Amino acid sequence: MRTALWNYASRITGIPAERVLWLNFNQPAPPRPYATIQIINSTTNNAAHTPPDREGMALMHADTLITLRIQVYDDSTPFAAFDAVNLAGQRAKLITEQQLLRADGLALVDVLAVNDAPALVGTEWESRGIIDLQLRTLTTLVDEAGLIERVEIEGDVQGINVNVQTEV
């Protein structure tokens, strides 16, 4: 999924993939323009379970909402970074872009925010833009729930001792 998100960020921002980085403070920044990406929230909802099959395996399907933050750094013009993320928000809604995203197992839910976020670097302002996108994916997990192989009932029913065993 991380590769799909990385490619997605490159496509919608128009920034070459080699200049799109997972946010990591231990790596040097490439020349501008570049983008950083990070998952700022992931929430799993609506888990549905299947009954165990003959081998005792059950599936859990869960709807996961992901908030992806893309930050663009571009000092070519004062508003270049904001313009890039604003355009990315529009590109994210294109039918062809949504089809590519679905092919990677993701779906766009909403463009949550597009912000102009200039920052003071040294004594000069740097143009930065931030876009937060909400995406949905389906997660499937396999649970080895096991099977009941033998049932044994033992007790006293109205003064009669009962002992029943059965293989399932």
C-alpha positions as a LaTeX table, in Angstrom:
\begin{tabular}{lrrr}
\hline
Residue & $x$ (\AA) & $y$ (\AA) & $z$ (\AA) \\
\hline
Met1 & 0.00 & 0.00 & 0.00 \\
Arg2 & 2.86 & 2.41 & 0.74 \\
Thr3 & 4.13 & 2.12 & $-2.83$ \\
Ala4 & 0.64 & 2.86 & $-4.15$ \\
Leu5 & 0.39 & 5.96 & $-1.92$ \\
Trp6 & 3.85 & 7.13 & $-2.99$ \\
Asn7 & 2.95 & 6.76 & $-6.70$ \\
Tyr8 & $-0.39$ & 8.47 & $-6.08$ \\
Ala9 & 1.30 & 11.47 & $-4.45$ \\
Ser10 & 3.66 & 11.78 & $-7.40$ \\
Arg11 & 0.85 & 11.60 & $-9.95$ \\
Ile12 & $-1.46$ & 14.17 & $-8.37$ \\
Thr13 & 1.27 & 16.69 & $-7.45$ \\
Gly14 & 3.14 & 16.31 & $-10.73$ \\
Ile15 & 6.40 & 15.96 & $-8.78$ \\
Pro16 & 8.68 & 13.18 & $-10.06$ \\
Ala17 & 8.59 & 10.05 & $-7.88$ \\
Glu18 & 12.28 & 10.35 & $-6.98$ \\
Arg19 & 11.45 & 13.69 & $-5.30$ \\
Val20 & 8.51 & 12.32 & $-3.27$ \\
Leu21 & 9.75 & 11.14 & 0.12 \\
Trp22 & 8.17 & 9.46 & 3.10 \\
Leu23 & 8.57 & 12.02 & 5.87 \\
Asn24 & 11.75 & 11.06 & 7.72 \\
Phe25 & 13.82 & 13.60 & 9.58 \\
Asn26 & 17.02 & 11.58 & 9.11 \\
Gln27 & 17.27 & 12.00 & 5.35 \\
Pro28 & 18.47 & 15.01 & 3.40 \\
Ala29 & 15.97 & 17.02 & 1.41 \\
Pro30 & 16.33 & 16.85 & $-2.37$ \\
Pro31 & 16.42 & 19.99 & $-4.50$ \\
Arg32 & 13.11 & 21.83 & $-4.77$ \\
Pro33 & 10.41 & 21.19 & $-5.78$ \\
Tyr34 & 9.85 & 18.06 & $-3.72$ \\
Ala35 & 7.09 & 16.53 & $-1.62$ \\
Thr36 & 6.90 & 14.61 & 1.62 \\
Ile37 & 4.13 & 12.18 & 2.44 \\
Gln38 & 2.93 & 10.65 & 5.69 \\
Ile39 & $-0.05$ & 8.74 & 6.99 \\
Ile40 & $-1.34$ & 10.95 & 9.78 \\
Asn41 & $-4.29$ & 8.76 & 10.73 \\
Ser42 & $-5.53$ & 5.22 & 10.11 \\
Thr43 & $-8.80$ & 3.95 & 11.57 \\
Thr44 & $-10.31$ & 0.51 & 11.08 \\
Asn45 & $-14.11$ & 0.34 & 11.13 \\
Asn46 & $-16.95$ & $-2.06$ & 10.36 \\
Ala47 & $-15.17$ & $-5.38$ & 10.82 \\
Ala48 & $-17.18$ & $-8.28$ & 9.41 \\
His49 & $-16.31$ & $-11.89$ & 10.24 \\
Thr50 & $-17.06$ & $-15.02$ & 8.25 \\
Pro51 & $-17.77$ & $-18.32$ & 10.02 \\
Pro52 & $-14.81$ & $-20.73$ & 10.14 \\
Asp53 & $-14.47$ & $-23.01$ & 7.13 \\
Arg54 & $-13.83$ & $-26.79$ & 7.35 \\
Glu55 & $-10.20$ & $-26.14$ & 8.27 \\
Gly56 & $-11.13$ & $-23.69$ & 11.04 \\
Met57 & $-10.06$ & $-20.58$ & 9.14 \\
Ala58 & $-12.22$ & $-17.45$ & 9.42 \\
Leu59 & $-11.85$ & $-14.19$ & 7.53 \\
Met60 & $-12.24$ & $-10.69$ & 8.89 \\
His61 & $-12.93$ & $-7.92$ & 6.39 \\
Ala62 & $-12.42$ & $-4.40$ & 7.73 \\
Asp63 & $-12.92$ & $-0.98$ & 6.23 \\
Thr64 & $-9.83$ & 1.19 & 6.91 \\
Leu65 & $-9.83$ & 4.97 & 6.54 \\
Ile66 & $-6.43$ & 6.56 & 5.96 \\
Thr67 & $-5.56$ & 10.24 & 6.08 \\
Leu68 & $-2.62$ & 10.93 & 3.79 \\
Arg69 & $-0.79$ & 14.24 & 4.18 \\
Ile70 & 1.26 & 15.54 & 1.27 \\
Gln71 & 3.51 & 18.56 & 1.81 \\
Val72 & 5.01 & 20.29 & $-1.21$ \\
Tyr73 & 8.13 & 22.44 & $-0.93$ \\
Asp74 & 8.66 & 24.75 & $-3.91$ \\
Asp75 & 10.36 & 28.13 & $-3.84$ \\
Ser76 & 10.11 & 28.92 & $-7.56$ \\
Thr77 & 7.37 & 31.51 & $-6.85$ \\
Pro78 & 5.82 & 32.73 & $-3.57$ \\
Phe79 & 2.69 & 30.60 & $-4.04$ \\
Ala80 & 4.13 & 27.69 & $-6.05$ \\
Ala81 & 3.68 & 25.09 & $-3.29$ \\
Phe82 & 0.09 & 26.10 & $-2.55$ \\
Asp83 & $-0.71$ & 26.09 & $-6.26$ \\
Ala84 & 0.73 & 22.56 & $-6.51$ \\
Val85 & $-1.39$ & 21.14 & $-3.67$ \\
Asn86 & $-4.48$ & 23.01 & $-4.84$ \\
Leu87 & $-4.06$ & 21.44 & $-8.28$ \\
Ala88 & $-3.40$ & 18.06 & $-6.62$ \\
Gly89 & $-6.79$ & 18.30 & $-4.88$ \\
Gln90 & $-8.44$ & 18.84 & $-8.25$ \\
Arg91 & $-6.46$ & 16.07 & $-9.96$ \\
Ala92 & $-7.39$ & 13.65 & $-7.16$ \\
Lys93 & $-11.02$ & 13.92 & $-8.26$ \\
Leu94 & $-10.37$ & 13.07 & $-11.92$ \\
Ile95 & $-12.08$ & 9.86 & $-13.05$ \\
Thr96 & $-8.86$ & 8.43 & $-14.51$ \\
Glu97 & $-6.98$ & 9.14 & $-11.27$ \\
Gln98 & $-9.69$ & 7.47 & $-9.21$ \\
Gln99 & $-9.56$ & 4.42 & $-11.51$ \\
Leu100 & $-5.78$ & 4.15 & $-11.01$ \\
Leu101 & $-6.25$ & 4.46 & $-7.27$ \\
Arg102 & $-8.93$ & 1.74 & $-7.24$ \\
Ala103 & $-6.64$ & $-0.56$ & $-9.21$ \\
Asp104 & $-4.25$ & $-0.24$ & $-6.24$ \\
Gly105 & $-7.01$ & $-1.20$ & $-3.79$ \\
Leu106 & $-7.70$ & 2.33 & $-2.56$ \\
Ala107 & $-10.52$ & 4.83 & $-3.03$ \\
Leu108 & $-10.63$ & 8.59 & $-2.51$ \\
Val109 & $-13.20$ & 9.53 & 0.13 \\
Asp110 & $-12.55$ & 13.27 & 0.37 \\
Val111 & $-10.07$ & 16.09 & 0.02 \\
Leu112 & $-10.04$ & 17.20 & 3.66 \\
Ala113 & $-7.89$ & 20.34 & 3.50 \\
Val114 & $-5.65$ & 22.32 & 1.19 \\
Asn115 & $-3.44$ & 24.82 & 3.01 \\
Asp116 & $-0.88$ & 27.48 & 2.21 \\
Ala117 & 1.70 & 26.94 & 4.95 \\
Pro118 & 4.81 & 29.07 & 4.37 \\
Ala119 & 7.60 & 28.56 & 6.90 \\
Leu120 & 10.49 & 30.72 & 8.02 \\
Val121 & 13.79 & 29.01 & 7.16 \\
Gly122 & 16.70 & 31.01 & 8.50 \\
Thr123 & 15.82 & 34.57 & 7.57 \\
Glu124 & 13.67 & 33.80 & 4.51 \\
Trp125 & 10.20 & 32.42 & 3.94 \\
Glu126 & 9.82 & 29.10 & 2.17 \\
Ser127 & 6.74 & 28.29 & 0.11 \\
Arg128 & 4.99 & 25.19 & 1.46 \\
Gly129 & 1.62 & 23.71 & 0.66 \\
Ile130 & $-0.21$ & 20.94 & 2.51 \\
Ile131 & $-3.05$ & 18.71 & 1.34 \\
Asp132 & $-4.81$ & 16.11 & 3.47 \\
Leu133 & $-6.68$ & 13.36 & 1.63 \\
Gln134 & $-8.95$ & 10.72 & 3.13 \\
Leu135 & $-8.69$ & 7.33 & 1.44 \\
Arg136 & $-10.40$ & 4.01 & 2.06 \\
Thr137 & $-9.07$ & 0.50 & 1.71 \\
Leu138 & $-10.36$ & $-2.94$ & 2.58 \\
Thr139 & $-8.22$ & $-5.03$ & 4.88 \\
Thr140 & $-8.70$ & $-8.79$ & 5.00 \\
Leu141 & $-7.18$ & $-10.83$ & 7.81 \\
Val142 & $-7.18$ & $-14.60$ & 8.25 \\
Asp143 & $-8.00$ & $-15.86$ & 11.73 \\
Glu144 & $-7.18$ & $-19.44$ & 12.70 \\
Ala145 & $-10.33$ & $-19.78$ & 14.78 \\
Gly146 & $-10.11$ & $-23.55$ & 14.97 \\
Leu147 & $-12.86$ & $-26.15$ & 15.12 \\
Ile148 & $-14.66$ & $-28.06$ & 17.82 \\
Glu149 & $-13.65$ & $-31.64$ & 17.11 \\
Arg150 & $-15.18$ & $-33.45$ & 20.06 \\
Val151 & $-18.10$ & $-32.67$ & 22.37 \\
Glu152 & $-18.51$ & $-34.44$ & 25.72 \\
Ile153 & $-21.47$ & $-33.99$ & 28.04 \\
Glu154 & $-21.48$ & $-35.53$ & 31.48 \\
Gly155 & $-23.95$ & $-35.00$ & 34.30 \\
Asp156 & $-27.02$ & $-36.07$ & 36.17 \\
Val157 & $-30.47$ & $-35.70$ & 34.59 \\
Gln158 & $-33.37$ & $-36.51$ & 36.98 \\
Gly159 & $-31.28$ & $-39.04$ & 38.88 \\
Ile160 & $-29.86$ & $-40.68$ & 35.76 \\
Asn161 & $-26.14$ & $-40.42$ & 35.15 \\
Val162 & $-25.54$ & $-39.21$ & 31.58 \\
Asn163 & $-22.28$ & $-39.37$ & 29.66 \\
Val164 & $-22.40$ & $-38.50$ & 25.94 \\
Gln165 & $-19.41$ & $-38.14$ & 23.65 \\
Thr166 & $-19.48$ & $-37.31$ & 19.98 \\
Glu167 & $-17.02$ & $-36.46$ & 17.26 \\
Val168 & $-17.93$ & $-33.40$ & 15.20 \\
\hline
\end{tabular}
